[in-house]
Amino acid sequence: MSSPTVEERESVVVRLAGDSGDGIQLAGAQFTHTSALCGNDVSILPDFPAEIRAPAGSLAGVSGFQIHFGADVHTPGDRLDALVAMNPAALKTNLPDLAPGGVLVVNRDAFRPPELAKAGYAADPLADGSLKGYRLLAVPIAELNRAAVDDLKLSARESDRCKNFFALGLLYWIFERPLEPTLRWILTKFAGNPAVRDANVRALRAGWNFGETRQAAPVRFRVPAAPIPPGRYRKVTGVEALALGLVAAARSAGLPLMYAGCPVTPATELLHEMAVLKRFGVRVFQAEDEAAAAGAAVGAAFGGGLGVAATSGPGMGAMAEAVGLAVMAELPAVIIDVQRAGPSTGLPTKAEQADLLQALFGRHGECPAAVLAPCSPADCFAAAYEAVRLAVGHMTPVLLLSDGWLASGAEPWRVPDPAQLPRIPVRRPAAATNGAPFRPYQRDARLVRPWAVPGTPGLEHRTGGLEKEDGTGAVSYDPHNHECMVQMRARKIALIADDLPEPAVDGPAEGGLLVVGWGGTYGAIATAVRNLRRQGVDVAHAHLRHLNPLPRNTGDVLRRYTKILVPELNGGQLRLLLRAEFLVDAVGLNKVQGRPFQVCEVEEKIREILRS
C-alpha cells in the first residue's frame, strides 16, 4: 500500500464527537495538551450535551470537542478539516460543519440498524454514497479495541470504555502527535487500577499502530509550531485562569479570599477549581442558592476580606439584591457571571453574551457598579486580577462577565512573574487620635470611602442597605441627601475611568470601518479584521475590556471612523449603549445560537457594510 499524502497546514481544525459516555471530552483534552506540548497555538470548544442523561445514541446526547491548533490561532475554528464520529448521531449532528474534502473518521461498528434509526437515518450513510464528498475512513474501532485488550479479562463494558483512546491514537498518527504525553498521563491517572491502566495504554497504541501499519488514512497533516516568545507556559482553561487570577490578586493585596457559589452550569467548575486552592488561604462556601452566595461575598467584604461569588445566567437575578447592598454599603466584592444562553434556564451548556444590560442595570434603583469582561480563556487571569484591583481600589462591587466558551475553552498561557504583577494596595483607616468619631463615609478625591475592619478599636461604624448620611453613615431619610448620595455613587463609578487604560486600536487610527467588540468575540473579530486588512480592506478593530465605565477616549475613537460594526452574541446590547452614549450609527452583527462567531461570518458582514 502506498504511503498517504502528507499535507502541510498553518493550522487544522479537528472535532471529536460521540455519545456522552464515549469519553470525548477526555480524549479532546489529551489531544489539546499534547498539541500544546508540541509548541502549537491551541484554541478549543468543548460542546457538552444540555441533557444530563440523554438516551445513548440519541441526537440530544451527542458530546463534542473541537480543537484548532497551529502557528497562529485565536478561535476554535470555522469549518472542520477532520471529524471523528463515534456513532450515527454524532455524524448527523456534526457533518454539516465538515469542509468538502475533509477527513471523516467513523466508528463503523456503531452503524447498526438500531443506532441508525435513533439518529433518524433511513439508510446507512456509509453505504449509500452520501459521504463521497469527504475522505472517509470507516474503522471497526470497537472490534479492534476489544481485540487489543482481550487478554486483560475486562467486561465488554469496560473494554468499550477504552475506545476513545483507540480513536485518539489514530488521530495522533494522522496529525503526527507523540504518544508519550498521554501515556505518562494514563500511567499516573490509573496507577491504582492496573487493568484499566494497561487497557488504555493498549488501546492508545493500537490506534496508532492501525494507522502506521495499514496506512489507512487518506492523508496525514503536518502543522508547524507557533512562533511564541520564550517563557514558561502552561495550558489553562478560562475557569483555571479565573481561579489563578483571583488568588494572585488576593495575595498581592494581602487579603483572605472567600469564594461562594451554588452549583450552576457552566460556573460550577469554578467552584471546583477554587476548592483545591485552600493551601493559598482560599475559603470556599457552597451556598444553598445564589442569593446566599452573593450575600456571603458581601459579608466577607464587610469583614475586611476579598469576597467573590460566581453564577451563570439565571443566577444573576437572584444575586441582584446582594449586589445592590454592596453598592449602597460601598464594599469591594467581585461577582462573576459565566454567561449562558437564556432566558430562564435557557441552554445550560451554550455560550452567549446576553447579560451585559443586566450587569449594568439589573438592580433596584440607581445602582451603578463596575463591569468588565475577559476576551480569551488565558485573558481570564488578567481580567480577574483587574476586577480585584478595581474593587479594592475604588470600594465598589465589580461584575466580571465571562461566558460558557471562555470558561471551558483552553489555550497556552505565559505564566507571569508574580513580582511583575501590579500591586494592589489596601488602605485601612487609622483611628482618630483627637477624640473625633470615625467617619466611615469620609471620601478621598476619587470619592472612595475608607475600608474599616469591624472590631477595630476606634473604628466603630454602621453600614447597610438603608440610605445613609454622607460622611457619618447614619441612616437618613432626607430627600436631598438621598439625591446627593445617588449622584455621589454614580460619580464615583464614573471616576474609575481615570484609572483605566485607553482602548488600543488594531489597524489604522482612522478610516472607513471600526469593528468594536467585547468579551469572547475577540478571536473571531481580530482574525477576520487582520485577514481582510492583508487583502487591502480599510478596517480596524477595538476591543473593550471595561464596559462600565467605558474608557475616557471611547467616544473620540468611535468618531474617527465612518462606520461602526459591533458583533455580539446577543440582540445588540453594546450597540445599544454606544448609540445612546455617543450618538454613532453603529451596526450590529448579532448571533444567538449558543455558539461562538465563525471568522467567515465576521468577514462577510464587514464586506457587506463596506459595499453599502
C-alpha positions in Angstrom: 0.0 0.0 0.0 1.4 3.4 -0.9 2.0 6.0 1.8 -0.7 8.6 2.4 -0.2 12.1 1.2 1.3 14.5 3.8 -0.3 17.9 3.7 1.4 20.9 5.4 -1.0 23.3 7.0 -0.6 26.5 9.1 -3.5 25.3 11.2 -6.0 22.5 11.4 -9.5 22.2 13.0 -10.5 18.8 14.4 -13.7 17.7 16.1 -14.3 14.5 18.1 -17.9 13.6 18.6 -19.8 10.7 20.1 -22.2 9.7 22.9 -21.8 11.4 26.2 -20.4 8.2 27.6 -17.7 7.8 24.9 -15.0 9.8 26.7 -15.0 12.5 24.0 -14.1 15.3 26.4 -11.2 13.3 27.9 -9.8 12.4 24.5 -10.1 16.0 23.4 -8.4 17.3 26.5 -5.5 15.0 25.9 -5.2 16.0 22.2 -5.1 19.6 23.3 -2.4 19.0 26.0 -0.2 17.1 23.5 -0.6 19.8 20.8 0.4 22.5 23.3 3.5 20.5 24.3 4.3 20.2 20.6 4.5 24.1 20.6 1.2 24.7 18.8 -1.1 27.6 19.5 -4.3 26.0 20.6 -8.0 27.0 21.0 -10.7 24.6 21.9 -14.5 24.5 22.0 -15.9 21.7 24.2 -19.6 21.1 23.5 -21.5 19.3 26.2 -25.0 17.8 25.9 -27.6 20.0 27.5 -29.4 16.9 28.7 -27.9 15.3 31.8 -28.9 11.8 30.9 -30.0 11.8 27.3 -30.6 8.4 25.8 -27.5 6.7 24.4 -27.2 7.1 20.7 -29.7 10.0 20.5 -29.1 13.3 18.8 -29.6 15.1 22.2 -26.8 13.0 23.8 -24.0 13.9 21.4 -20.9 15.3 23.0 -18.3 17.2 21.0 -14.8 18.6 21.4 -13.3 20.9 18.8 -9.6 21.7 18.6 -7.9 24.4 16.4 -4.2 24.1 16.6 -1.4 25.6 14.5 1.0 28.5 14.2 -1.3 31.5 14.9 -4.7 30.5 16.4 -7.2 32.8 18.0 -10.5 30.9 17.6 -11.8 27.3 17.9 -12.0 27.4 14.1 -14.7 27.7 11.4 -15.1 24.7 9.1 -13.7 21.3 10.2 -10.7 19.8 8.5 -11.3 16.5 10.2 -14.2 14.9 12.1 -14.2 11.8 14.2 -17.8 10.4 14.6 -18.2 7.5 17.1 -21.8 6.8 16.2 -24.5 7.8 13.7 -26.0 10.5 15.9 -22.5 12.2 16.1 -22.2 12.0 12.3 -25.6 13.5 11.7 -25.2 16.4 14.1 -21.7 17.4 13.1 -21.3 16.5 9.4 -22.6 19.9 8.2 -19.6 21.6 9.7 -17.0 19.4 7.9 -15.4 21.1 4.9 -15.8 19.4 1.5 -12.9 17.0 1.1 -12.3 16.9 4.8 -11.2 13.8 6.6 -14.0 11.8 8.1 -13.2 9.0 10.6 -16.2 6.9 11.8 -16.6 4.0 14.1 -18.0 1.5 11.6 -19.2 -0.9 14.3 -21.7 1.6 15.6 -23.6 1.9 12.3 -26.1 -0.8 13.0 -29.9 -0.6 12.2 -31.0 0.3 15.8 -28.4 3.1 16.1 -29.1 4.4 12.6 -32.8 4.6 13.5 -32.1 6.5 16.7 -30.2 9.1 14.6 -33.0 9.4 12.1 -31.2 7.7 9.2 -33.4 5.8 6.7 -30.3 4.2 5.1 -26.7 3.6 6.1 -24.7 6.7 5.1 -21.5 4.6 4.9 -23.1 2.6 2.1 -25.4 4.9 0.2 -22.8 7.2 -1.4 -23.8 10.3 0.6 -20.3 10.7 2.0 -18.4 10.6 -1.3 -17.5 14.3 -0.9 -15.3 13.5 2.0 -12.1 11.5 2.6 -13.8 8.7 4.5 -12.0 6.3 6.8 -14.5 3.8 8.2 -12.7 1.9 11.0 -14.1 -1.0 13.1 -13.0 0.8 16.3 -15.0 -1.2 18.8 -13.8 -4.5 17.3 -10.2 -3.6 17.1 -10.2 -2.0 20.5 -11.7 -5.2 22.1 -9.0 -7.3 20.4 -6.3 -5.1 21.8 -7.4 -5.6 25.4 -8.8 -9.1 25.0 -6.5 -10.9 27.4 -6.9 -8.4 30.2 -10.2 -10.2 31.2 -12.3 -7.0 31.2 -16.0 -7.0 30.8 -17.4 -5.9 27.4 -18.5 -2.6 29.0 -15.0 -2.0 30.5 -13.4 -2.8 27.2 -15.6 -0.4 25.2 -14.7 2.4 27.6 -11.2 2.4 26.1 -12.3 3.0 22.6 -11.8 6.7 22.9 -8.1 6.1 23.4 -8.1 3.9 20.2 -9.6 6.9 18.3 -7.1 9.2 20.0 -4.1 7.0 19.0 -5.3 7.1 15.4 -5.6 10.8 15.5 -2.1 11.1 16.9 -0.8 9.2 13.9 -2.8 11.2 11.4 -1.6 14.5 12.8 2.0 13.4 13.8 1.5 13.8 17.5 3.6 11.9 20.0 2.1 9.3 22.3 4.4 9.9 25.3 2.5 12.7 27.0 -0.8 10.8 27.1 1.0 7.6 28.1 2.5 9.4 31.0 -0.9 10.7 32.0 -2.5 7.3 31.8 0.2 5.7 34.0 -0.3 8.4 36.6 -4.1 8.7 36.4 -4.8 4.9 36.7 -1.8 3.9 38.8 -4.1 2.3 41.3 -6.0 0.3 38.8 -3.5 -1.8 36.7 -6.2 -3.4 34.5 -7.7 -0.1 33.4 -4.2 1.4 33.0 -3.0 -1.4 30.8 -6.2 -1.4 28.7 -6.0 2.3 28.0 -2.3 2.1 27.1 -3.0 -0.8 24.7 -6.0 1.0 23.1 -3.9 4.1 22.5 -1.0 2.1 20.9 -3.5 0.0 18.9 -5.0 3.2 17.3 -1.5 4.5 16.4 -0.5 1.1 15.1 -3.6 0.8 13.0 -2.7 4.0 11.2 1.0 3.1 10.9 0.8 -0.5 9.7 -2.2 -0.2 7.4 -1.6 3.4 6.3 -5.3 3.5 6.0 -5.8 7.2 6.4 -6.1 9.0 3.0 -3.9 11.9 4.3 -1.6 13.0 7.1 -1.2 16.5 8.3 2.0 18.3 9.4 1.4 21.5 11.4 4.2 23.9 12.5 4.8 25.1 16.0 3.7 28.6 16.9 6.4 31.4 17.0 5.8 32.4 20.6 8.1 34.5 22.9 10.3 32.5 25.2 9.0 31.9 28.7 7.2 29.4 30.9 3.9 28.3 29.5 1.0 26.1 30.6 -2.3 25.3 29.1 -5.2 26.9 31.0 -9.0 26.9 30.7 -10.8 30.1 31.4 -12.0 28.7 34.7 -8.5 27.8 35.8 -7.3 31.3 34.7 -10.1 33.0 36.7 -9.2 31.0 39.8 -5.4 31.8 39.5 -6.1 35.4 38.9 -8.3 35.7 42.0 -5.7 34.0 44.1 -2.8 36.1 42.7 -4.8 39.3 43.4 -5.7 38.3 46.9 -2.0 37.5 47.6 -0.9 40.8 46.2 -3.5 42.7 48.3 -2.7 40.6 51.4 -6.3 39.7 51.8 -8.0 36.4 52.8 -10.2 35.2 49.9 -13.7 33.8 50.5 -15.3 32.3 47.4 -19.0 31.4 47.4 -21.1 29.7 44.8 -24.1 27.5 44.2 -23.6 24.7 41.6 -24.9 26.0 38.2 -23.6 25.1 34.7 -21.1 26.3 33.5 -19.9 28.2 36.6 -19.8 25.1 38.7 -16.3 24.3 37.5 -15.0 27.5 39.1 -16.4 26.3 42.5 -14.5 23.0 42.0 -11.3 24.8 41.0 -11.4 27.2 44.0 -11.9 24.3 46.3 -8.5 22.8 45.5 -6.7 26.1 46.2 -7.2 26.1 50.0 -3.4 25.9 50.5 -3.4 29.5 49.3 -5.7 30.6 52.1 -8.9 30.3 50.0 -12.1 29.6 51.9 -14.9 28.1 49.8 -18.6 28.1 50.7 -21.0 26.0 48.7 -24.2 28.0 49.2 -27.8 26.8 49.0 -28.7 29.3 46.4 -27.2 32.3 44.5 -28.7 34.9 46.9 -26.8 33.2 49.8 -23.6 33.1 47.8 -23.7 36.8 46.9 -24.6 37.7 50.5 -21.7 35.7 51.8 -19.3 37.5 49.4 -20.7 40.9 50.6 -20.3 39.7 54.2 -16.7 38.8 53.6 -16.0 42.2 52.2 -17.7 43.8 55.2 -15.4 41.7 57.4 -12.3 43.1 55.6 -11.6 40.2 53.2 -11.9 39.6 49.5 -15.4 38.3 48.8 -16.1 36.6 45.5 -19.2 34.9 44.2 -20.0 33.3 40.9 -23.0 32.1 39.0 -24.3 31.6 35.4 -27.1 33.3 33.6 -30.3 32.9 35.7 -28.4 33.1 39.0 -27.6 36.8 38.3 -31.2 37.7 39.0 -31.0 36.1 42.5 -27.8 37.9 43.3 -29.2 41.4 42.4 -30.3 42.4 45.9 -27.0 41.5 47.4 -25.1 43.4 44.7 -27.3 46.4 45.4 -26.3 46.1 49.1 -22.6 46.1 48.2 -23.3 49.2 46.0 -25.2 51.0 48.8 -22.6 50.0 51.5 -19.7 50.6 49.1 -18.0 47.4 49.8 -15.4 45.6 47.5 -16.8 42.3 46.1 -16.3 40.5 42.8 -19.3 38.9 41.2 -18.5 36.6 38.3 -21.2 35.7 35.7 -20.3 32.8 33.4 -22.9 33.7 30.9 -25.0 31.1 29.1 -27.9 31.2 26.7 -31.2 32.2 28.1 -33.7 33.4 29.2 -34.8 31.4 32.3 -32.7 28.2 32.4 -32.0 28.6 28.6 -29.3 26.4 27.2 -27.2 25.4 30.2 -24.0 24.4 28.2 -24.1 27.0 25.5 -22.3 30.4 25.3 -24.0 33.8 25.0 -23.3 37.5 25.8 -26.8 38.4 26.8 -26.2 39.5 30.4 -24.5 42.8 29.7 -27.5 45.0 30.2 -28.5 43.0 33.3 -25.0 43.6 34.7 -25.3 47.3 34.1 -28.9 47.9 35.1 -30.4 44.8 36.6 -30.8 46.1 40.2 -33.2 48.2 42.2 -32.9 51.9 41.9 -29.9 54.0 40.7 -27.3 51.3 41.4 -24.1 51.6 39.4 -21.3 49.0 39.5 -18.1 48.5 37.6 -18.3 45.9 34.8 -15.6 44.3 32.8 -15.1 41.2 30.6 -12.1 39.0 29.5 -11.5 38.4 25.9 -10.0 34.9 25.8 -9.5 31.9 28.2 -6.0 33.0 29.1 -7.1 36.6 29.5 -9.4 35.5 32.3 -6.4 35.7 34.6 -5.7 39.3 33.9 -9.4 40.2 34.0 -9.9 38.6 37.4 -6.8 40.4 38.7 -8.1 43.7 37.3 -11.6 43.1 38.9 -10.0 42.7 42.3 -7.8 45.8 41.7 -10.8 48.0 40.9 -13.0 46.6 43.6 -10.4 47.2 46.4 -9.1 50.4 44.9 -12.5 52.0 44.5 -14.6 50.3 47.2 -17.2 49.0 44.8 -18.6 45.7 43.7 -17.2 44.6 40.3 -19.1 42.4 37.9 -16.9 40.2 35.6 -18.7 38.8 32.6 -17.2 35.5 31.3 -19.2 33.1 29.2 -19.6 29.4 28.5 -16.9 29.3 25.8 -14.4 31.3 27.7 -14.9 29.2 30.8 -14.4 25.8 29.2 -12.1 26.9 26.3 -8.3 26.5 26.7 -5.2 28.0 25.3 -1.5 28.4 26.1 -0.8 30.9 28.9 2.5 32.5 29.6 2.9 32.2 33.4 3.7 35.7 34.7 6.4 36.6 37.2 4.5 37.4 40.4 7.0 40.1 41.2 5.9 41.9 37.9 2.2 41.9 38.6 0.8 45.3 39.6 0.5 45.8 43.4 -3.0 46.1 44.9 -2.7 48.4 47.9 -5.3 48.1 50.7 -5.8 51.3 52.5 -7.0 50.8 56.1 -8.0 53.9 58.1 -6.3 54.8 61.3 -8.4 55.5 64.4 -8.8 59.2 65.2 -6.5 60.5 67.8 -8.3 63.7 68.7 -11.4 62.0 70.1 -13.5 62.7 67.0 -15.8 59.9 65.9 -14.8 57.8 62.9 -16.5 58.8 59.7 -16.9 55.7 57.6 -18.0 57.7 54.5 -15.4 60.4 54.6 -14.2 60.3 51.0 -10.9 61.0 49.2 -10.5 62.9 45.9 -11.8 59.8 44.0 -14.9 59.7 46.3 -13.7 56.4 47.8 -14.6 55.8 51.4 -12.2 54.1 53.9 -12.4 50.3 54.4 -12.5 49.7 58.2 -12.4 46.2 59.6 -15.2 45.7 62.1 -14.0 45.3 65.7 -11.0 47.6 65.2 -10.8 49.9 68.3 -11.9 53.4 67.4 -13.3 52.5 64.0 -16.8 51.5 65.1 -19.4 52.3 62.4 -22.6 51.2 60.8 -23.4 50.4 57.2 -26.2 48.6 55.3 -28.8 48.8 52.7 -30.7 51.8 54.0 -29.8 55.2 52.7 -27.1 56.9 54.7 -25.9 60.3 55.5 -22.7 61.1 53.7 -19.7 61.1 56.0 -21.3 59.6 59.1 -23.1 56.6 57.6 -26.1 57.4 59.8 -29.5 56.3 58.4 -31.1 59.2 56.6 -34.5 59.8 55.0 -33.7 63.3 53.9 -34.8 63.6 50.2 -32.0 66.0 49.3 -29.4 63.7 51.0 -30.7 60.8 49.0 -30.4 62.6 45.7 -26.9 63.7 46.7 -25.9 60.1 47.6 -27.3 58.7 44.3 -25.3 61.2 42.4 -22.2 60.6 44.5 -22.3 56.9 43.9 -22.7 57.5 40.1 -19.8 59.9 40.1 -17.6 57.5 42.0 -18.0 54.8 39.3 -17.5 57.4 36.5 -14.2 58.4 38.1 -12.9 54.9 37.7 -12.4 55.8 34.1 -9.4 57.9 35.2 -7.8 54.6 36.4 -8.3 52.8 33.1 -6.1 52.4 30.0 -7.3 53.7 26.7 -8.6 51.0 24.4 -6.0 50.1 21.8 -6.9 50.1 18.1 -5.6 47.3 15.9 -5.3 48.9 12.5 -5.5 52.4 11.1 -6.2 55.1 13.7 -9.0 56.5 11.5 -10.8 55.5 8.3 -13.6 53.6 6.9 -14.7 50.9 9.4 -14.1 50.2 13.0 -15.2 46.8 14.4 -15.9 47.1 18.2 -16.2 44.0 20.3 -16.2 42.8 23.9 -15.7 39.6 25.7 -15.1 36.3 24.0 -15.8 37.6 20.4 -12.2 38.9 20.3 -10.6 35.9 18.5 -13.1 35.8 15.6 -13.1 39.6 15.2 -9.3 40.0 15.4 -8.7 37.2 12.9 -11.3 38.5 10.5 -10.0 42.1 10.6 -6.4 41.0 10.1 -7.3 38.7 7.2 -9.2 41.5 5.4 -6.5 44.1 6.1 -3.9 41.8 4.4 -6.2 42.0 1.4 -6.2 45.8 1.4 -9.5 46.4 3.2 -9.7 49.6 5.3 -10.8 48.1 8.6 -9.7 48.4 12.3 -10.6 46.7 15.5 -11.1 47.9 19.1 -12.0 45.5 21.9 -13.4 46.8 25.1 -12.5 45.2 28.4 -14.0 47.8 30.7 -17.7 48.2 30.0 -18.7 50.4 32.9 -17.3 52.9 33.0 -16.1 53.0 29.4 -12.6 54.3 28.9 -12.4 58.1 28.6 -11.4 58.2 24.9 -14.1 55.8 23.7 -16.1 58.5 22.0 -13.1 60.0 20.4 -12.1 56.6 18.9 -15.6 55.9 17.6 -15.8 59.3 15.8 -12.6 58.7 13.8 -14.4 56.2 11.6 -17.1 56.5 9.0 -18.8 53.3 10.0 -19.0 51.2 13.2 -19.8 47.4 13.4 -20.5 45.7 16.7 -20.5 41.9 16.6 -22.2 40.4 19.7 -23.6 37.0 20.8 -26.9 38.8 21.8 -29.5 41.0 20.2 -27.3 44.1 20.2 -26.7 45.2 23.8 -23.3 47.0 23.5 -24.5 48.5 20.2 -27.5 50.0 22.1 -25.2 51.5 24.7 -22.8 53.0 22.1 -25.6 54.5 20.1 -27.2 56.0 23.1 -24.0 57.3 24.7 -22.1 58.6 21.7 -24.8 59.1 19.0 -22.9 56.9 16.5 -24.7 55.0 13.8 -23.4 51.6 14.9 -24.5 48.5 13.0 -24.8 45.1 14.7 -23.8 41.6 13.8 -25.9 39.5 16.2 -25.9 35.8 16.7 -27.9 34.0 19.4 -27.4 30.3 18.6 -25.4 29.3 21.7 -22.3 29.1 19.5 -19.3 31.5 19.0 -18.8 33.5 15.9 -17.0 32.0 13.0 -14.4 34.1 11.3 -16.1 33.9 8.0 -19.3 35.4 9.5 -17.5 38.5 10.6 -15.6 38.8 7.3 -18.8 38.6 5.4 -20.5 41.3 7.5 -17.5 43.6 7.1 -17.6 43.3 3.3 -21.4 43.8 3.3 -21.0 47.1 5.3 -18.2 48.4 3.1 -20.2 47.7 0.0 -23.2 49.7 1.2 
